[in-house]
Amino acid sequence: MTSLKAGRIATLAVSVAVLAVLVWRVDPRRVSRDFEGVRWGWVIATALLNLANTGIEAVRWCLLAKPVAPDVRLRSTFNGLLAGTLGNVLLPFKLGDGARAYVFAEAEGIPFAATISTVVLDRMLDMAGFVVLAALTAPVAPLPSRVVHMVPRAVAGLGIVIALLFALTRSRRRSDLAAAPRTRRVLAHVDRFRAGFSALHTGHLLVPAIGVAALSWTVKMSLVWTMFQAFDLSLPFVAPAVLLVGVNLGIAVVGTPGNVGSFELASIGGLALFGVADDVAFSFAAALHVTEVLPVVVLGLVMMWTGRLPLQRASGKRARI
């Protein structure tokens, strides 16, 4: 059995296990009744906010990519995010980031290695926003003790990673004129990869990108709040932040294709902290999940159909490394 096939079987087993837990915890008849009273205007507002947040994230990535693509177009980063979402729906463990990098590299005509590092940096900045949100939420919200204990570790881990990235970009490469051709090629790829982190040392790009990341997490909390209104849930002001922390930790621990099942299970656990019944929490989570994913996926498929998103060529064409 190949490792790829074993990975697929393991992923399928995890997905089935998560869905089995959901079936055991939720009464389908109650879920059906919950959806009868949904206020769909708020659901539409949530979908629009999510699309707006995709645009905001495209701006953040655009700022971080400028050192390797000075004339980068917002359309390229936006299309890359669409491709990443399509990939994540089909693949577990955030493997859609590969499709995201491919589409961006093709659109801007830059080396794939440099593109990958801009994706990593963008992910790190987004993660930094999550860590800050968790650190601010932990003292004032009813988070489980094990989650509260994870926050300092996450802060420390993020600090170490950022320090390593700074060291990587500051280190100087020795002259390689006497090296073998293959060694020189490898070193050239390393240099391209390092170049993608250049925004760390460019204040006029990094500072606005941090501000955009903060705006993105604010919009994420807003769309959780609008979905609360759709299901007529009157919860404390900190509830959106608590739910975001719980869901993001849950889908990080349990990886399923498109986060199906793991997203809903984590949402049930988060809303249980506020006394929300499992069936209502599941209905809310399913609606939020679909609203977050479906508009982006549909837009991505339309872009593919019109030829504006070259994702269908990714398997048959090698990106320029």
Secondary structure, DSSP 8 states (H G I E B T S, - for coil): --HHHHHHHHHHHHHHHHHHHHHHH--HHHHHHHHHT--HHHHHHHHHHHHHHHHHHHHHHHHHHTTT-TT--HHHHHHHHHHHHHHHHHSSTTTHHHHHHHHHHHHHT--HHHHHHHHHHHHHHHHHHHHHHHHHHTTTS---HHHHHHHHHHHHHHHHHHHHHHHHHH------TTS-HHHHHHHHHHHHHHHTTGGGG-HHHHHHHHHHHHHHHHHHHHHHHHHHHHTT----TTHHHHHHHHHHHHHHHS--GGGTTHHHHHHHHHHHTTT--HHHHHHHHHHHHHHHHHHHHHHHHHHHHTTSSGGGGTTTS----
